[in-house]
């Protein structure tokens, strides 16, 4: 065991945790994740579950985590829908109508910040918000596109290109963003990872905290943390592995790499990546050793 003064976990007050690939894999928890997270909580570190998923409410996410053996309350969950609603609340008068291109997650988030979601084109909307909403009728998409083209501000919860289903990978909300952008010529303000509003929304709940982002994807989790000025840990239980980390450009390189969440209880020095500027990057991982470019 490392000396506690060098234990990675002890340098932080809050862990910002991506979900799929870090905490769970589909319907099952990542092996060991419930025990590792319970141990982190017992050490006094707060947990924030940070997700680009805008379709589900924080309560639904918290229920899933609790079923998987990771007790969570809605307040522990931060979604891209909440970040998008927060951006609009900063720009609009309380009670303003916002045209909703999304599902329950976005609707709840808008109501929580005092905005009024509408789904009719003549509902007095002064802005448009979009997110994952698989049950949306096509007519709502058409009407939303017309409103965006007419000049209403547009905030997108995320630009995720895909999402997993039990029948394979399906097109995510990013596909709708691409369609609307091609049609209107308008590029939305994006709230979710790798953009910074989701990180800002999360850190509002932990003012002054020392935060560590933990993710499995370089292009969203790690890039977003770097852009937000937050330390980042790549765990190798999801999408990206040591080879991708070694080849990553500076904007996508994590501060630490580990096999899974157990790395939190090991030496920070062993998990820290060194990136010699003259010859590329080197990944240091307790499980994978050193991977040279």
N, C-alpha and C positions, 0 to 999 in steps of 0.2 A: 504494500500500500504506500502511496506517496505521502510525504509530509503534508498535513492539511494546508500549510501555507502555499503549497504548489498545486493543490487540487483544483482542477478546472472550475468546478461548480462554485467554489468559494469566492471567485472573482465577480460574481453576478448576483443581483437581487431578483431578477425575473427572467424566465426562459420564454421566448416567443417560439411556439412550436407549430410548424406546419403539420398537417394531419396525415393525408395519404402518403405512405412511404416513410413516415417518421414515427407516427403513433399507431397507425393501423395500416393493414394491407387488405383492401376490400372489406370483407365482413369480419376479419379477425385482427386482433392486436398484433403489432410487431412483437415477435418473441422477446420477453423480458421487459417490454415497455411499461406495463402497469407497475411492476415492482420498482423500476428505475425512477419513474415519476413520483411514486409514493415516497421513495427515499429522498428525492429532491425536496418535496414538500416538507418532509420531516426535518430537513435541514434549514427550513425557514425561507426557502426560495419560492416565489410566486410563479404560477404557471398561467400563460395566456395561449389559448389555442387559436391560431391565426390562419384563416382560410380565405381563399379566393372564391369559394362557393357562395354565390349570392342567392341561390334558389331556396336554401333552407334557412330557417330561423335559428338564432342562437340556442333557443330552447330545444329544438330538434337535434342540433349537434351535441348539446350537453347530454341529452338522453342517450344518444348513441354511445358516447364516451363512457357514461356510467354503466351501460350494459356490458361494455367491454372490460370492466374492472378498473376504470379510470374515473373516479368520482369528479364530476364537473357541474357547475351551475351555469345558467345562461350568461351571467356576468363574466365568466372566465373565457367566453368565446368572442372573438372579434372577426367579423365577416367583411368582405369587400362591399356588401350592400350597406353596412353601417358606415363604412368610409365614404361611399358615394353620397349617402344621405347627409353625412356631415359636411361634405363639400358644398352641397346645395344649400344647406342651412346657413352657411357662412355668406352666401350670395343673395338669398331671397328673404323676403319679409315673412315673419311667422304666419302660418295659415295659407301660404301660397299653394296653388294647385300645380302639381307636377305630373306630367303624362307618364304613366307606368308601362314600360316595356319589360315585364319581368313577372316574378311570382311572389309567393308569400314572404320570402326573405326580404325583398325590396319593399314590399308594402308595409311590413311591420317596421322596418328601419325608417321609412319616411314618417310614419305616424309618431315614432318615438322622438323625432326631432322637431315635431310641430308643423310638419308639412302635410298637404292633403293630396294623396294619390288619386288620380282620375284616369279612366280608361276610355273616355269618349272624346273625340277630337274637338268638340265644342264645349268642353268642360272648363274652359278658362285657363288652361295650362300656360305657365310662363317659362317652363323648362321641361326637358325630357330626360328620363333616367332609364337605363337599360341594364339587364342582367339575365341570367339563365332563367328561362320560364318555358319549359317544354309544352305546357298546356295552352300557351298563347294562341289565339286565333290569328290567322294570316291577316285579316282585316286590321287588327290592331297594329301589326308591323307596318302595313301600308300607311295607315293614318299617322303613325309615329314618324315614318320617313318624310311624309309631307310637312309635318310640323318642324322637323329638323331642317329640311330644305328651305322653309320659310324664315329661318333665322333663330329659332329657339335654342338656347344653350343646351348642350347635350353632355351628360356625364355617363360614362360606361363603368359598370362595376369592375369589369376585368376584360381581358382580351384572350382568355384561355382558348386555345384552338380545339381542344378535345376534352373528353371526360370518359371515364371507364363505365361500362355497363355490364350486366351479366351475359350479354350477347356479343360483347366486343367493344371496341372504342367508337364513340360517337362524336359528332361535331359539337363543339362547345359554343359558348356565347361569342367567342372571337369570330366565328363564322358569320354570325349576324352583324357584328360590328363591321366586318369587311364588306358585307353586302350593303349596309346602310351608308358606309363611307363612299363606296363606288357610286351609289345612286345619287347621293347628295353632294359629294365633294367635301364633306365636313369630317374632320378628324375629332373625335371626342376627347374630353378630359377623362383620363383613366384613373380609377381609384385603387385598384388591386395591384398585387405584386406583378412585375418588379417595380412598379411606381411607388412613390413614397407616401401617399395619403393613408394607406392601410397601416403603415408603420406608425405614422403620426397619430392616427386614431387609437392605436393600441397603447402608445406611450402616454396618452392623456390620462390613462387609468393608473399610471405608475410614475408620477412626476418625480424627477430626479433619480430614478432607478438606473442601476447598471444593467443593461439588457444584453442578452445573447440570443440571436436568431438561430434556430436549428431547422435545417431543411435538407431535402434530398435532391433538389434541382438547382443547378448552377444558374440557369437563365431566369428564374423567378425568385426563389428564396434567397440565394446568395447575392445575386445582382441587386435585388431590392434592399437587402440589408446594407450592402456597400454604399448604395446611393443615399440611404438614410443615415449613414454614419454609425451603424450598429455593428458590433462584432458578430461574426458568422461562423457557425459550425456545420460542416457537411457530414451527414451520417450516410453510410453506404448500405442502407436498407431499402433504397428505392430506385430512382431513375439513374442517377449519375454515379460512376465509380471512380477509382483512383486514376485511371488513365485520362478520363475527361477532366478531372481536377488538375492533373499535371499539365494538360495542354491548354487550360483556360487562360484567356487574356486577363490582365490585371483587374478589370472591372468585375470579373466573375470569380475571382479566387477567394476562397474562404480563409479565415484566420486559423481555423482548426479543422482537422479531419479525423473521424473515428469510425469504427465498425458499426456502432449503434449507440444508444443512449448511455451505455455503460461507460463510455469515454468521459462522461462528466465527473466520474469519481476517480479518475486516474490523473496522472501528472499533466498539467497544462503544457509544460515544455515538450512532453512526448507527443502531444496532439497538435502543437503549433506547426503550421506550414511555414517553411522558409522559401522565399522566392528570390534567388540570386538574380539581379537585374541583367547581368551580362549573358546568362545562358538558360533563361527560361525559368521554369518552376520546379520545385521539389515538394512532394507530398509526404508528410510524416504521419503515420498512423500506427497505433498500437497493434492492430491486427494485420495490416498489410505491408508494414515496413516502409521503405523509401522507394518511391516511384520516380525515376528520373525522366526528363523529357526525351 
